[in-house]
Amino acid sequence: MWPFKRKTETRSATDTGYTSAIMAARAAYITGSTGRAELTAAAQSSVSLWEGGLGLADVTGTDLLTRRSLALSARSLALRGEALFLIADNKLIPAIDWDLSTRMGEPYAYRLTVPEINGGSYQTVLSGEVLHFRIGSDAVTPWAGTSPLRRSSLSADLLAEVETALFEVYRDSPMGSQIVPVPEGSAEDMEELRGSFRGNRGASLVIEGVAQATAAGMNPNIGKSPDQLSSDLSKTLADKMLTEGKNAIYTAYGILPAMQSTAAVGTLVREAQRHLAQYTLQPIAEIMAEECAEKLGTAVTLDVMRPLQAFDVSGRARAMSVIIGAMADAKEAGVDPAQAMSLVDWSKEHE
């Protein structure tokens, strides 16, 4: 006999528990957390800008962060939201997949897969043996990152659907095909004529005799001009939705949409470049530098501003001229230049 009166066990229906979070995270990884949006040119061009910007970063304090590892980090961060490297043999080895154990919300052990040509090998390491870069973390899962496409999945899915719809229209619809009226002939001649046009994409797809148009209740004079079978996309606002979807993806990646305009000029491109470097790539570089400093035990800095020249060169030159003149005037007046700089909250950190 069953010792309990209730033979059905009721589980908690909450969706905020640890098990629910892990199942959702694994499901998102298996099915693809970003969907088809990462296949679009807008997403890949954004990822390329991240790769180029972080790949050019000036690195001081370590030799492990090579250009190649920086570019791999940028692509993984852009598409997955996190990147993990195993520190081994004085180099960084990227990990394909991993799971981890946490303590007080911080990772302390990893079970990861190292890429090999025959499928990969598995290793279990402590957190100090890996570099784990992540962006877009939240309070529920601070050990995991989220990509810009995942954080803006609605806009990403919209762009994917629009491009997919346009692709299917241009692939399947009879673009450039017409219904051409011809004088009525014998049944054999009409069948032969129809067969010669059948399946010719972009050519006359269907031919129709004048007698057939009359039998259908139409005036034969109306049917004497070809009728277009091409899809009318002007009423679907496909061009507008496509542009808006691309702009949303660019914005999610920290890229000013105006930078992709055909009418963009040099000044606009430079400002967009500064915006991308200052508000997106440099903060990511600082997060990566902190992780490296913690795991490698030495001060590490990453700078993307200088290699990208993402600053106003002429403005800096004018500012330097003014500063030099001000310091010379202060010295001539017997004022300590360092004290004068501190009065306006200017220090080496602000240079």
PyMOL commands that set and color helices and strands:
alter all, ss='L'
color gray80, all
select helices_A, chain A and resi 18-31+35-39+41-55+67-79+127-129+148-151+153-172+187-197+210-215+222-224+234-236+238-252+257-260+266-296+305-308+313-332+337-343+348-350
alter helices_A, ss='H'
color red, helices_A
select strands_A, chain A and resi 58-60+82-88+91-94+97-103+106-114+121-126+130-134+178-182+204-209+227-228+301-303
alter strands_A, ss='S'
color yellow, strands_A
deselect
rebuild
show_as cartoon
